[in-house]
């Protein structure tokens, strides 16, 4: 009898605990639907209010633990605020839910790269290749990472595999840049030419071939390619920057300043054109303009080393 009574009390205790747990979970369950919280997160994300966006995405996930897009956007928000480890954790969860999507592995690999963990990035991409061995983007990304690791032969093999799967202009450009970097200039030029043949309206192909010519001091061939790139894309920031540098090399500061100024108008939040224009102003003894450009560049970067270099240039102009 006593034994039966004891078991009854245990049974009742379990029911009480389960009821209390259920009540706790229900009472702490976010109000509204997962979609509503996700949309609120999107609004905060658009305003770059990362913490508020993360809070809303987290509520959406609490209501729907398989809400892949909520994990993805929360990872983006974490990444934007510099919390790479949290972003990586979210992408690992995404892969648990959506295992067969190679794009998830590409994103996770990129996050590993942002942490300087290239080996983990390659391991992640190898998993993507097993899932989709005909995905050229995965092989291309692997090539980029191998280049960063100094594993040039592996990079060439990856780029070549990507090209064989999808002979796109951008893939030829990546391989051409690598060939150029390791001194295989004939192969580099052949790939730049092939990129243009594949896509005659690809401004990047002309700009990269122009850089190749400029590095080889073939300035007469570089200039028309920069001109063509800008003709194809009048808002090509880098092309104006590179052509401006070539004008500077050729001793034409007026045209160099004009190109750097155009680049600044296209993207006034990047520092390269301010720095480059400041250098020209300084060489032309236009000290006030140079200092103003360097000060603007300082205000746009959080890189302490870069700020120190710019401050040193200002100090030299004030001597």
N, C-alpha and C positions, 0 to 999 in steps of 0.2 A: 504493500500500500504506500509506504513511504517512498519507495523507489519510483512508483508511478507518479506520485505528487511531485517529486523532484524533476522528473522528465517534463511534467506539465509546466512547471515554472521556467525551465530552460526554453521550452517551446514558445512560451509567452514572451520571454525575454528577447528571443530572436525576432519575433514579430514586432515587438516594440522598437528594436534597433533598426530593422528594415523600414518600418514606418517613419521613424525619425529621419533616416537617411533620405528616403524618398521625399519627405516634406522639405528637407534642407535643399535637395537638388532642385525641386520645383520652385521653392521660394527664391532661389538664387539664379534661376533660369532667366536670361535676358528677355525683356519684353519685346514684342514685335517678332517679325520673321527674319530668317537668315538673309533673305534678299534685301529687306529694308535696311538692315545694318550694313550690308555690303554696299548699298547705294550711298549711305551716309559716309562710309569709308572712302568711297570714290570722290565724294565732294571735298572731303578734307585732303585727300591725296592731290587733287587738282590745285588746291591752295598751298601745297607743300607743307601742310600741318601733319607731320609724320606721326607724332605721338597720338593725336586724336584719330588719325586714320587707322593706326595699329589697333587702338582700342575697339573701334567699330568692326574691323575685320576679325578680331578675336571673338567678339560677341557672335558674329556670323558663324564662325567655326564652332563655337560652343553649341549653337543650335543645329548645325549640320557639320559633323566632323569629317564628312567626305567632300566638303565644298572646296574643290581644287583651286578655283579662281581666287577665292578668299585667301588661301595659303599663298598663292602666287603673288597677289598684290601686297600682302603683308610682308612677304620676303622683299619685294621691291622697296617698300617703305623702310624696312630695317636697313637694307643696303644703302638707301639714300641718306640715312642718318648715321651711317658708318658702323652699324652693328652687323658685321659680316657673319659672325658666328650664328646669330639668330636667323639670318637669311639662309645660311647653309642648312640649319636645322629644319627650316620650313620646306626647303626643296627636297630634303631627304624624306620628309613626310609626304610630299607630293608624289615622289617616286613610289612610295609604298602604296599609294592609292591608284596612281596612273602609271603603272609599271612599263607599259609598252610604248610610251611616247618618247621618241629620241630627243625632242626639243627640251624636255625636262632635264635630261642629262647634259645637254649643251649649256643650259643655264647654270646648272650646278657646277659644271667645269669652269665656267667663267668666274663664278664666285670663289672657287678654289684658287684661280689665277690671281684674283684681286688680293688674296692673302699670301701670294708668292708661293703657293703650294702647287707647283706645276705637275709634280708626280701624281698627286691625287686627281688632278684634272685629267691627265692622260688615262689613268685607271678608270675614271668615270666615262670618258669617251669610248674606251674599249667596250664597255658594257652597252653603250648606245650602238656601236657597230655590230655587236652580236644581235641586237634587236632589229636593226635596219642596215644591212651591209651595203645597201645601194644609196645611202644618203650622202651626197657629195659635201653637204655643209659640215657634217661631222668630221670627214677626212680633212677638209680645209681648215677647220678649227684646230684639229690635231697638228696640222702643219705649222700653224701660227705658234702653237705652244712649243713644239719641237725647236723652232727657230729661237724662241726665247731661252730655251735650255741649251742652245748651242749644238743641238743634235741635227746637223744639216742634212745628213743622208736620210735620216728618218723623216725629216721635213719634206725633202724632195719626193720621197716615196709617197707620202701622204698627199701632197699637192698633185702629183701625177695620177694617183688613184682617183682623186676628186675630178680632175680634168677628164679622165677616161669615162667617168660616170656621167659627167655633165660639162661639156666643153664651153663653159661660160667665160666671158671676158674677164670678170673679176678674179677667177681662178688662175687664168694665165698671168694676170698682173701680179698675184701673190708669188707665183713661182718665178716670174721674171725678176721681181725684187730680190728674191733669195739668190738667184743666179748672179745678179749684179753684185750682191753683198759678198759673195765668195769668189768673185773675180772671173766668173764664166760669162764674159761680156757678149760673146756671139750668141750664146743660148738665151741670154737675157733679152737682147734686142729681138731675136726671133719670136720670143713669147710676147713682147710688147706689140710687135707687128701683128701677130696672130690675134691678140686681144682686139686690136682695131679692126682687123678683118672680120672677126666674129660680130663685133658691135661697133660700126663706124660712128655712132653717136654717143659713145661712152667717153665722157669728159675725163674720167679718171685714167683711162688708158693713155690719152694724149698727155695729161699732166705728169704721169709717172714716167712716160718715155722722155718727156722734156727734162725731168729731173736726172734721168740716166744720161742724157746728152750733156746737161750742165755739169754733172760730176766728172764727165770725161772731157770737159772743156770744149765741147762741140757746140759753142754758143749759137752759131748761125742755124743749127738744126733745132736747138732747144726753143728759141724764141717763137717760131711758127707754131710749135706744139702747144706752148702756153697760150698763145693767141687763140688757137682752135678750141682749147679746153674752156676758155672764158667765153668764146662765141657760143659754145654749146650750153654753157651754164653761167649766166651773168652774175650769179650769187655764189660762186665757187670761192670761198674765203681763202683756202690754201693756194689756189692757183694765182690769185692776186699777190699773196705773200711771196710765193716762189718767183713769180715774174718780177716783183719788186726787188728781190734779192739779186736777180740776174741783171736788172737795170743798174743796180748799185755796183755790181762787179764790172759792168761795162762802162762805168764812169758817167752815168746819167742820173744824178740825184733828183732832178725835177720829176722825171717819170717814176722813179722809185718811190718818192713821197706820194705821188698821185695814186700809185697802186696800193700802198700801205693805207692811205686814207680811204680808198674804196673798201678795203678789207675791214677797216674799223666800222664803216657805215653798215656793212653786212652783219657784223657781229661785234658790237661795242663792248662785249663782256669777256673777250679773249685778250690775253696780254701780248701775244707775239707781235702783232702789227704795231702796237704802241712802242714796244721795245725796239723794233726794227726802225720805225720812223724816228724815234728818239736818237738812235745812233746816227742816222743821216743828218738830222738837225745839228747834232753835236759836231759832226765833221764839217758842216757848213758854218760853224760858229754861231748858230742860232740857239744860244744857250737857254733862253727862257722857254722856247718851244720844246727843247729837248727835256728840260727838267719837268715841264708839265706832263709830257708823255710818260716819263719814268714814274712820276708820282701817281698817275692814273693806273699804270701797270701794277704798282705796289698795292693800290687799293683793291685790285681785282684778284690778287692771289693770296692764299694762306700759306704758301710754301716759304718757310723762313729763310731757306738758303737763297731762293730767288729774290726775296725781298732784300736780303743783305747785299746781293750783287747789284741790284738797282740803286740802293742807297749809296753804294760805293761810287757808282757812276755819277750820281748827283753831287757827291762830295768832290769828285775830281773836277766837275764843271764849275764848282763854286770857288775853287782854289785861285 
